[in-house]
Amino acid sequence: DFLKLLTVQLRYQDPMNPLENTEFIAQMSQFSSLEQLQNMNQTMGQNLESENRLHTAYKNNIATSLIGKNVEIPTREIEYNGDDPAILTYRLGEGTHKASAQILDARGQIVRSLVLDSSSSHGSVSWDGKSQADTEVPAGVYRVIVQAEGVDGESVAGQALKGVRVQAVRNLGGEAKIWADNREISLSELNGVTESSR
């Protein structure tokens, strides 16, 4: 392309005022540099496309290997069956100084506040199904909010987790999505793999 452009320029140059040798060499050098940049750009584009394909294949392979395994996903709910203690698993962000889990009823009222172990980024706590007033609460699904803060009282990320079994993997738009907890879940939502189902 650049050679054609140079040929056309030479063909239509003013014969009474032709290009100087130095000017001609400078233009040749510019054309050569532009062509090299264009070639580099094409090569980088091809490499990026190949890298994206490899990354997608890698993620799809990971998703397929999760079938039948238990994974942890973020949740806003905790279920109490009325008999056994409910186990709340959680993850805390880096720099957590203190943390708690607020269990709320359907009206958004705090039923119970549980202190979480802030010395570890990942843990679990048991809820005996009792309220702040030490009375038994009805069986059911309650809302849970994990709150964490740093040494200076700044807010730190924290979330409640739920263990679910991966039932299937579906390919949607070239990307694998896992099917668990009766819904579609992306790999980015997973917090960890806990164990294989038996």
C-alpha positions in Angstrom: 0.0 0.0 0.0 2.8 2.4 0.9 4.8 1.5 -2.2 1.7 2.2 -4.4 1.3 5.6 -2.7 5.0 6.4 -3.3 4.8 5.3 -6.9 1.7 7.6 -7.5 3.6 10.5 -5.8 6.6 10.0 -8.1 4.4 9.7 -11.2 2.7 13.0 -10.5 5.6 15.0 -9.1 6.4 18.3 -10.7 9.2 17.6 -13.3 10.5 21.2 -12.9 10.8 20.7 -9.1 11.5 17.0 -8.4 12.0 15.5 -5.0 15.4 16.0 -3.4 17.3 12.8 -2.7 17.2 13.5 1.1 13.5 14.2 1.0 12.9 11.1 -1.0 14.9 8.9 1.4 13.1 10.5 4.4 9.7 9.7 2.9 10.9 6.1 2.1 12.0 5.7 5.7 8.6 7.1 7.0 6.7 4.7 4.8 8.8 1.8 5.9 8.2 2.7 9.6 4.5 3.0 9.1 4.4 -0.4 7.3 6.3 -2.0 10.2 3.9 -0.4 12.7 0.9 -1.7 10.8 2.3 -5.2 10.6 3.0 -5.1 14.4 -0.5 -4.0 15.0 -2.0 -6.9 13.0 0.3 -9.4 14.8 -0.7 -8.0 18.2 -4.4 -8.3 17.3 -3.9 -11.9 16.2 -2.0 -12.7 19.4 -4.8 -11.1 21.5 -7.5 -13.1 19.7 -5.5 -16.3 20.3 -5.0 -15.4 24.0 -8.7 -14.8 24.4 -9.6 -18.1 22.8 -7.1 -19.9 25.1 -8.5 -18.2 28.2 -12.1 -19.1 27.2 -11.0 -22.8 26.7 -9.3 -22.8 30.0 -12.3 -21.4 31.9 -14.6 -23.9 30.1 -12.3 -26.8 31.1 -12.4 -25.6 34.7 -16.2 -25.4 34.7 -16.5 -28.9 33.3 -14.3 -30.3 36.1 -16.7 -28.9 38.7 -19.6 -31.1 37.8 -20.7 -33.1 40.9 -18.6 -31.0 43.3 -19.7 -28.6 46.0 -18.8 -25.0 45.6 -19.3 -21.8 47.6 -21.3 -18.9 46.2 -22.4 -15.6 47.8 -25.8 -15.6 49.5 -28.1 -13.2 51.4 -30.0 -16.0 53.1 -29.7 -18.4 56.0 -32.2 -21.2 56.6 -33.2 -22.5 60.0 -35.1 -25.8 60.1 -36.4 -25.4 63.6 -34.4 -28.2 65.1 -30.7 -28.1 64.1 -28.3 -25.1 64.4 -27.9 -23.3 61.1 -24.3 -22.9 59.9 -23.3 -19.6 58.4 -20.1 -19.7 56.3 -18.5 -16.3 55.5 -15.5 -14.6 53.8 -13.9 -11.4 55.1 -11.8 -8.9 53.2 -8.2 -8.1 53.9 -7.6 -5.8 56.9 -10.7 -6.8 58.8 -10.5 -5.9 62.5 -14.0 -6.9 63.6 -17.0 -8.4 61.9 -20.5 -9.5 62.6 -23.4 -11.2 60.9 -26.9 -9.6 61.2 -29.8 -12.0 60.8 -33.0 -10.3 59.8 -36.7 -11.4 59.5 -39.0 -10.7 56.6 -39.7 -7.2 57.9 -36.0 -6.3 58.0 -35.9 -6.4 61.8 -32.7 -7.7 63.4 -33.4 -11.1 64.9 -29.8 -11.9 66.0 -26.4 -10.5 65.7 -23.5 -12.9 65.6 -19.8 -12.0 66.2 -17.5 -13.4 63.6 -13.9 -14.4 64.0 -12.0 -11.7 62.2 -8.6 -13.4 62.5 -9.3 -15.5 59.4 -10.5 -14.4 56.0 -12.8 -17.5 55.8 -14.8 -19.1 58.5 -18.1 -20.3 59.8 -20.4 -19.7 62.8 -23.3 -21.6 64.2 -26.7 -20.0 64.9 -28.9 -21.9 67.4 -32.1 -20.4 66.1 -32.5 -18.0 69.0 -33.2 -14.3 68.9 -31.3 -11.5 70.7 -33.8 -12.0 73.6 -32.9 -15.7 73.8 -36.3 -16.9 72.5 -36.7 -19.6 69.8 -37.5 -18.2 66.4 -39.8 -19.9 63.9 -38.3 -22.2 61.2 -37.7 -20.5 57.9 -35.4 -18.6 55.6 -33.9 -15.4 57.1 -31.9 -12.6 55.5 -28.2 -12.3 56.5 -25.8 -9.4 56.2 -22.1 -9.7 56.9 -20.5 -6.5 58.1 -16.8 -5.9 58.5 -14.6 -3.0 59.4 -10.9 -2.2 59.7 -8.9 -0.8 62.6 -9.9 2.8 61.9 -13.6 1.8 61.4 -13.5 1.9 57.7 -15.8 -0.5 55.8 -14.2 -3.8 54.6 -15.8 -6.3 52.2 -17.6 -9.2 53.8 -20.1 -11.7 52.5 -22.1 -14.8 53.5 -21.5 -17.9 51.6 -23.6 -20.9 50.7 -22.5 -24.4 49.7 -24.2 -25.7 46.5 -23.6 -28.8 44.3 -22.8 -28.2 40.7 -25.4 -30.1 38.6 -24.4 -29.3 35.1 -22.4 -27.0 32.8 -24.0 -25.2 29.9 -22.2 -23.4 27.0 -23.8 -20.0 26.5 -22.3 -17.7 23.9 -19.0 -19.5 23.8 -18.6 -19.3 27.6 -19.3 -22.1 30.0 -21.8 -21.4 32.9 -22.4 -23.8 35.7 -25.9 -24.8 36.9 -26.2 -25.0 40.7 -28.8 -24.0 43.3 -31.4 -24.2 40.5 -29.9 -21.3 38.6 -27.1 -20.3 36.2 -23.9 -19.2 37.9 -20.8 -17.7 36.3 -17.3 -18.8 37.4 -16.6 -15.3 38.8 -19.3 -15.9 41.4 -17.5 -18.9 42.9 -15.6 -18.4 46.2 -14.2 -21.8 46.4 -14.6 -25.6 45.9 -15.3 -27.4 49.1 -15.6 -31.1 48.4 -16.8 -33.8 45.9 -20.2 -35.2 46.4 -20.4 -38.8 47.4 
